[in-house]
Amino acid sequence: VFTNANWNIPQTVILNSVDDIILDGTTTNSVTVAVNGLSAPSFLALADQSLNVQNLDNEIPGFQVSNVSGILTEAAAPTASFEVVLDVQPLNNVIINLSSNDTTEADVVAPLFLTFTPATWNVSQTVNLFQVDDFLIDGSQNSSITVSIDAGSDSGFLAVPSKDVLVT
């Protein structure tokens, strides 16, 4: 509010950013300053003035994988799995590829990828594993399932490094 006593003293307007969990990058927003309709009639004809303000995004793209639950045993029903979930909401779909480093020991039950959408990004998805009976007496073997971001995913996630899940 400007009065006869402070009309020539600048007043500060404080803008607050809303912290969300969306990986939306830096955005530019327009702020408009207008004369309030309750002001003196001589000021009502003044044109509105707008300025652009950048809002820097602080979200970091990523995903989490749980430890393997259950046990894989040759010639037994597969009972092992792990969970995958994104850390922040993407603007577009994020596809996570799943691949075994040793398909002669353990692999992923189809499909070999998970799709997270902007609506389902925070819903854990289960990756079911199966063991391969190799008919060898070779003891327990370690292998890993690589969980990685597909090149066709939301561009904000493309630099996220892959993760390996240990499977015995």
Helices and strands as residue ranges (DSSP letters): E 27-33, G 41-43, E 49-55, E 63-65, E 80-86, E 94-100, E 106-108, E 113-116, E 125-131, E 143-149, G 155-157, E 163-167
